[in-house]
Amino acid sequence: MTSSPPSAGRLPSLTGMRFIAAALVFSVHGAATGVFRDVDVAAGYYRWFGNAGALGVSFFFVLSGFVLTWSVRPADTARGFWRRRLLKIYPNHLVTFAAALVLMTLTSTAIVFPETLANLFLLQAWVPDSGYVETANTVSWSLSVELLFYLAFPLLIKAVGRIAPRALWYGAGAVTALILLLPLIAQSLLPDTPAFMFMQVSWTQIWFVYVFPVARLLEFVLGMLLARIVLTGRWIGLGMTGPALLTLAAYIGAVQIEHSPLYNYAAITIVPLALLIPAAAAADVKGTRTPLSNRPMVWLGEISFAFYCVHHLVLTYGHRAFGDDPNIFGKPSGPAWNTPGGLLFLLAAFAASVLAAWALYTAVERPVMRRWGRPPGPSRTDLPDVEKRTADAR
């Protein structure tokens, strides 16, 4: 049984959820920064938060396809769409890229080429070499992936728009199956040596599953299909509680599967996310108040992209400035604090990241989008002919 197609509207719960996802990414980078002196505490923290970033990134990739499809406007053009998306990501990227170079210079960190140029032009995700990801503001690798999404969207939206509503769930299931197959493909076709860090897989395998833009495009397409499912009244009516608990259970399960890390990057949590995102959108369409739709969470969601851009710099160079050797011009500090001190540093870095994100959003992101980033024509949250096709499907 299907419900009536939803009317146009904002999605405050999904906006608030964006900050939760960004905070998950912060948590894994907090673990990787190595702020705890106690080895057991450090290992435990990393064990429980080591997969948090992968969950947050997967959420962002599915959400990107969902929101862009939700907000399609018939009067828009491919060129106009591409211009707005570049204006959305590049100003923040350029500011944080410049900040990274300044901080690298102050700390005598080598600026390597061509890796740094690839980072500047957001091409680094296409190179199966960890050195291309781990330079300048390292989190920008995901923006390199998003660029493929934006480039492909005008073509993808035409293809997704032609799918009959009754076939959308089949399409979503097929794309999900492909996402689940990616780790198996990496294990079967790509070399598993040399092992990357302490893992039992190679960087090439990790890159294929986690970084390779074509592989991550599947999550974007899944988000597009899920948006059409909600827009055409094909959503199954599931509330947010069940998918949220299922996401938590899948994450805990991923923590336990240490011998198969490739599945932890997206495969284990993709089904819960594919249920959670449309459930939140459906709740917003109905006007249901959720813990994520209040004003503070929506504000945090609005600055979440800026938070994502700045948080790794705050963590990395904050540790260098206030760690063992509180001299930002000296060498990188090692683990410096007991457990309370490490937790205090993480809380302070989180607060500093929020403040820096607010400044970046206020001074750069919002003015640019208000001046040059408005789409043409009246708002539409549906695709051409969707009303007709929904009626035909019934």
C-alpha positions as CSV (number, residue, x, y, z in Angstrom):
1,M,0.0,0.0,0.0
2,T,1.3,3.4,-0.9
3,S,0.7,6.9,0.6
4,S,0.0,10.1,-1.3
5,P,3.0,11.9,-2.8
6,P,4.4,14.5,-0.3
7,S,4.2,18.2,-0.8
8,A,7.3,20.5,-1.1
9,G,9.0,21.2,2.2
10,R,12.2,21.5,4.1
11,L,13.9,18.6,5.8
12,P,15.0,19.9,9.2
13,S,15.5,16.4,10.7
14,L,17.9,15.5,7.9
15,T,19.7,18.9,8.4
16,G,20.1,18.1,12.1
17,M,21.3,14.6,11.3
18,R,24.1,16.0,9.1
19,F,25.8,17.3,12.3
20,I,25.5,14.0,13.9
21,A,27.3,12.5,10.9
22,A,30.0,15.2,11.0
23,A,30.5,14.6,14.8
24,L,31.0,10.9,14.0
25,V,33.8,11.8,11.6
26,F,35.3,14.1,14.3
27,S,35.3,11.2,16.7
28,V,37.4,8.9,14.5
29,H,39.9,11.7,13.8
30,G,40.1,12.3,17.5
31,A,41.0,8.7,17.9
32,A,43.6,8.8,15.1
33,T,45.2,12.0,16.6
34,G,46.5,9.9,19.5
35,V,45.8,12.1,22.5
36,F,45.7,9.4,25.2
37,R,48.9,8.3,27.0
38,D,47.3,5.1,28.3
39,V,47.7,2.5,25.5
40,D,44.6,0.5,26.6
41,V,42.4,3.6,26.6
42,A,43.7,4.6,23.2
43,A,43.1,1.2,21.8
44,G,39.6,1.0,23.3
45,Y,38.7,4.4,22.0
46,Y,39.9,3.6,18.5
47,R,38.1,0.2,18.5
48,W,34.7,1.8,19.3
49,F,35.1,5.0,17.2
50,G,37.4,3.7,14.4
51,N,34.4,3.0,12.1
52,A,32.4,6.2,13.0
53,G,33.9,8.2,10.2
54,A,33.0,5.6,7.6
55,L,29.4,5.6,8.8
56,G,29.3,9.4,8.7
57,V,30.8,9.6,5.2
58,S,28.4,6.9,3.9
59,F,25.5,8.9,5.3
60,F,26.7,12.1,3.6
61,F,27.0,10.3,0.2
62,V,23.5,8.8,0.4
63,L,22.1,12.1,1.7
64,S,23.7,14.0,-1.1
65,G,21.9,12.0,-3.7
66,F,18.7,12.2,-1.7
67,V,18.7,16.0,-1.2
68,L,19.7,16.9,-4.7
69,T,16.9,14.8,-6.1
70,W,14.5,16.2,-3.6
71,S,15.2,19.7,-4.6
72,V,15.3,19.4,-8.4
73,R,13.9,22.4,-10.2
74,P,12.6,22.0,-13.8
75,A,14.0,25.4,-14.8
76,D,17.5,24.5,-13.8
77,T,20.3,23.7,-16.3
78,A,23.3,21.5,-16.0
79,R,25.6,24.5,-16.2
80,G,23.7,26.3,-13.5
81,F,23.7,23.2,-11.3
82,W,27.4,22.7,-11.7
83,R,28.1,26.3,-10.9
84,R,26.1,26.3,-7.7
85,R,27.7,23.0,-6.5
86,L,31.2,24.4,-7.1
87,L,30.3,27.5,-5.2
88,K,29.0,25.4,-2.4
89,I,32.2,23.4,-1.8
90,Y,35.1,25.3,-3.2
91,P,35.2,28.5,-1.1
92,N,35.3,26.5,2.1
93,H,37.8,24.1,0.6
94,L,40.1,26.9,-0.6
95,V,40.1,28.6,2.8
96,T,40.9,25.5,4.7
97,F,43.4,24.4,2.1
98,A,45.2,27.7,2.6
99,A,45.0,27.3,6.3
100,A,46.5,23.9,6.1
101,L,49.5,25.1,4.1
102,V,50.1,27.9,6.6
103,L,50.0,25.4,9.5
104,M,52.2,22.9,7.6
105,T,54.7,25.7,7.1
106,L,54.7,26.7,10.7
107,T,55.2,23.2,11.9
108,S,57.9,22.4,9.3
109,T,55.7,19.7,7.7
110,A,56.7,18.8,4.2
111,I,54.5,20.1,1.4
112,V,54.8,17.5,-1.3
113,F,54.0,17.7,-5.0
114,P,52.0,16.6,-7.0
115,E,49.9,15.4,-4.1
116,T,49.2,18.9,-2.8
117,L,48.1,20.1,-6.2
118,A,45.8,17.1,-6.6
119,N,44.3,18.1,-3.2
120,L,43.9,21.7,-4.3
121,F,42.0,20.7,-7.5
122,L,40.1,17.9,-5.7
123,L,41.5,15.1,-7.8
124,Q,43.2,13.1,-5.1
125,A,40.5,10.5,-4.7
126,W,41.2,9.1,-8.2
127,V,44.8,8.1,-7.3
128,P,45.2,4.7,-5.4
129,D,48.0,6.1,-3.3
130,S,47.4,7.0,0.4
131,G,49.9,9.9,0.0
132,Y,47.4,11.7,-2.2
133,V,44.7,11.5,0.6
134,E,47.0,12.3,3.5
135,T,48.1,15.8,2.5
136,A,47.0,19.4,3.3
137,N,43.5,19.2,4.7
138,T,43.1,15.5,4.4
139,V,39.3,15.4,4.8
140,S,38.9,17.0,1.4
141,W,39.2,13.6,-0.3
142,S,35.4,13.2,0.1
143,L,34.9,16.5,-1.8
144,S,36.9,14.9,-4.6
145,V,34.3,12.1,-4.6
146,E,31.4,14.6,-4.5
147,L,32.7,16.3,-7.6
148,L,31.9,13.1,-9.6
149,F,28.4,13.1,-8.1
150,Y,27.8,16.7,-9.2
151,L,29.2,16.1,-12.7
152,A,27.0,13.0,-13.2
153,F,23.8,14.3,-11.6
154,P,22.3,16.0,-14.6
155,L,22.5,12.8,-16.5
156,L,21.6,10.5,-13.6
157,I,18.5,12.5,-12.8
158,K,17.1,11.9,-16.2
159,A,17.7,8.2,-15.9
160,V,16.3,8.0,-12.4
161,G,13.3,10.1,-13.4
162,R,12.3,7.6,-16.1
163,I,12.0,4.7,-13.6
164,A,8.4,3.9,-12.9
165,P,7.4,4.4,-9.3
166,R,6.5,0.7,-8.9
167,A,10.0,-0.2,-9.9
168,L,11.9,2.1,-7.6
169,W,12.3,-0.3,-4.8
170,Y,13.7,-2.9,-7.2
171,G,16.3,-0.3,-8.3
172,A,17.2,0.6,-4.8
173,G,17.6,-3.1,-4.0
174,A,19.9,-3.7,-7.0
175,V,22.1,-0.8,-6.1
176,T,22.3,-1.9,-2.5
177,A,23.4,-5.4,-3.7
178,L,26.2,-3.8,-5.7
179,I,27.4,-1.9,-2.7
180,L,27.4,-5.1,-0.6
181,L,29.5,-6.8,-3.4
182,L,32.2,-4.1,-3.5
183,P,34.3,-5.6,-0.6
184,L,34.1,-9.1,-2.2
185,I,35.3,-7.6,-5.5
186,A,38.2,-5.9,-3.8
187,Q,39.2,-9.0,-2.0
188,S,39.0,-11.2,-5.1
189,L,40.6,-8.9,-7.7
190,L,43.0,-6.6,-5.9
191,P,46.2,-7.4,-4.1
192,D,46.0,-7.7,-0.3
193,T,49.6,-6.8,0.2
194,P,51.4,-4.8,1.4
195,A,49.1,-4.6,4.5
196,F,48.1,-1.0,5.3
197,M,49.1,-0.1,8.9
198,F,47.8,-2.7,11.3
199,M,45.0,-4.0,9.0
200,Q,44.9,-7.3,7.1
201,V,44.1,-5.5,3.8
202,S,46.1,-3.3,1.4
203,W,45.6,0.4,0.7
204,T,44.6,-0.5,-2.8
205,Q,41.6,-2.5,-1.5
206,I,40.7,0.2,1.0
207,W,40.9,2.8,-1.7
208,F,38.6,0.8,-4.0
209,V,35.9,0.4,-1.4
210,Y,36.2,3.7,0.5
211,V,37.8,6.4,-1.7
212,F,37.3,5.5,-5.4
213,P,34.7,7.9,-6.6
214,V,33.0,5.4,-9.0
215,A,32.5,2.9,-6.2
216,R,31.0,5.6,-3.9
217,L,28.7,6.8,-6.7
218,L,26.5,3.8,-5.9
219,E,25.6,5.4,-2.6
220,F,24.7,8.6,-4.3
221,V,22.5,6.8,-6.8
222,L,20.8,5.0,-3.9
223,G,20.0,8.3,-2.3
224,M,18.5,9.5,-5.5
225,L,16.3,6.4,-5.7
226,L,15.2,6.8,-2.1
227,A,14.2,10.4,-2.7
228,R,12.0,9.4,-5.5
229,I,10.5,6.6,-3.4
230,V,9.4,9.2,-0.9
231,L,8.4,11.8,-3.5
232,T,6.2,9.3,-5.4
233,G,4.4,8.1,-2.3
234,R,6.1,4.7,-2.3
235,W,7.7,5.0,1.2
236,I,6.7,2.1,3.4
237,G,5.7,4.3,6.3
238,L,8.5,3.2,8.6
239,G,9.3,5.7,11.5
240,M,12.7,6.8,12.5
241,T,13.1,4.7,15.7
242,G,13.5,1.3,14.0
243,P,16.1,2.4,11.4
244,A,18.0,4.4,14.1
245,L,18.2,1.3,16.3
246,L,19.1,-0.9,13.3
247,T,21.9,1.6,12.4
248,L,23.3,1.4,15.9
249,A,23.1,-2.4,15.9
250,A,24.9,-2.5,12.5
251,Y,27.6,-0.2,13.8
252,I,28.2,-2.3,16.9
253,G,28.3,-5.4,14.6
254,A,30.9,-3.7,12.5
255,V,33.1,-3.1,15.6
256,Q,33.1,-6.8,16.2
257,I,34.1,-7.8,12.7
258,E,37.8,-6.9,12.9
259,H,38.9,-9.6,10.4
260,S,36.8,-8.1,7.5
261,P,37.5,-4.4,7.6
262,L,36.5,-3.8,4.0
263,Y,32.8,-4.5,4.9
264,N,32.9,-1.8,7.6
265,Y,33.4,1.1,5.3
266,A,29.8,1.0,3.9
267,A,28.4,-2.5,3.3
268,I,27.4,-3.3,6.9
269,T,25.5,0.0,7.5
270,I,24.1,0.8,4.1
271,V,20.7,-0.9,4.6
272,P,20.0,0.9,7.9
273,L,21.0,4.2,6.4
274,A,18.8,3.5,3.4
275,L,15.9,3.2,5.8
276,L,16.9,6.0,8.2
277,I,17.2,8.8,5.7
278,P,13.8,8.5,4.0
279,A,12.2,7.8,7.3
280,A,13.5,11.2,8.6
281,A,12.4,12.9,5.4
282,A,8.9,11.4,5.7
283,A,8.6,12.6,9.3
284,D,9.6,16.1,8.2
285,V,7.0,16.0,5.4
286,K,4.3,15.1,7.9
287,G,5.4,17.9,10.2
288,T,6.4,15.4,12.9
289,R,8.7,16.9,15.5
290,T,11.8,14.9,16.1
291,P,14.9,15.4,18.4
292,L,16.8,16.4,15.3
293,S,14.4,19.1,14.0
294,N,14.7,21.6,16.8
295,R,16.4,24.9,16.1
296,P,19.8,24.2,17.8
297,M,20.2,21.0,15.8
298,V,19.2,22.6,12.5
299,W,21.7,25.4,13.2
300,L,24.4,22.8,13.8
301,G,23.4,21.0,10.7
302,E,23.7,24.2,8.7
303,I,27.3,24.6,9.8
304,S,28.1,20.9,9.5
305,F,29.9,21.2,6.1
306,A,32.1,24.0,7.5
307,F,32.7,21.8,10.7
308,Y,33.7,18.9,8.5
309,C,36.2,21.2,6.7
310,V,37.9,22.6,9.8
311,H,37.8,19.9,12.4
312,H,40.8,17.8,11.3
313,L,43.0,20.9,11.3
314,V,41.8,21.8,14.8
315,L,42.5,18.3,16.1
316,T,45.9,17.9,14.4
317,Y,47.5,21.3,15.1
318,G,45.7,21.8,18.4
319,H,47.5,18.6,19.6
320,R,50.8,19.9,18.2
321,A,50.3,23.2,20.0
322,F,49.2,21.9,23.4
323,G,50.7,18.4,23.6
324,D,53.9,17.2,25.1
325,D,55.9,20.1,23.6
326,P,53.6,23.1,23.6
327,N,55.4,24.8,20.7
328,I,53.6,24.9,17.4
329,F,56.9,25.5,15.6
330,G,58.4,22.3,17.0
331,K,57.9,18.7,16.0
332,P,54.5,16.9,16.2
333,S,53.7,16.0,19.8
334,G,53.0,12.4,20.8
335,P,50.3,11.1,23.1
336,A,50.4,13.7,25.8
337,W,47.6,13.3,28.3
338,N,46.1,11.0,30.9
339,T,42.5,9.9,30.3
340,P,40.8,13.0,31.8
341,G,43.3,15.3,30.0
342,G,42.7,13.6,26.7
343,L,39.0,13.8,27.0
344,L,39.2,17.5,28.0
345,F,41.3,18.1,24.9
346,L,38.8,16.4,22.6
347,L,35.9,18.4,24.1
348,A,37.9,21.6,23.7
349,A,38.8,20.7,20.1
350,F,35.1,19.9,19.4
351,A,34.0,23.3,20.8
352,A,36.8,25.1,18.8
353,S,35.7,23.3,15.7
354,V,32.2,24.5,16.2
355,L,33.3,28.0,16.6
356,A,35.6,27.9,13.6
357,A,32.8,26.3,11.5
358,W,30.4,29.1,12.6
359,A,33.0,31.7,11.5
360,L,33.6,30.0,8.2
361,Y,29.9,29.5,7.5
362,T,29.1,33.1,8.4
363,A,32.0,34.8,6.6
364,V,32.4,32.6,3.6
365,E,29.8,29.8,2.9
366,R,26.6,31.6,3.6
367,P,27.4,34.9,1.8
368,V,28.7,33.1,-1.3
369,M,25.6,30.9,-1.5
370,R,23.2,33.9,-0.9
371,R,24.9,36.0,-3.6
372,W,25.5,33.4,-6.3
373,G,24.1,30.1,-5.2
374,R,20.3,30.5,-5.6
375,P,18.7,28.1,-8.1
376,P,16.4,29.5,-10.8
377,G,12.6,29.2,-10.8
378,P,10.1,28.2,-8.2
379,S,10.9,25.5,-5.7
380,R,10.0,22.0,-6.8
381,T,10.7,18.8,-4.8
382,D,9.6,16.4,-7.5
383,L,10.6,15.3,-11.0
384,P,8.9,16.0,-14.3
385,D,5.9,13.7,-14.9
386,V,6.1,12.2,-11.4
387,E,2.5,13.0,-10.6
388,K,1.3,11.4,-13.8
389,R,3.5,8.3,-13.3
390,T,2.3,7.9,-9.7
391,A,-1.3,8.1,-10.9
392,D,-0.5,5.5,-13.6
393,A,1.1,3.2,-11.1
394,R,-2.1,3.1,-9.1
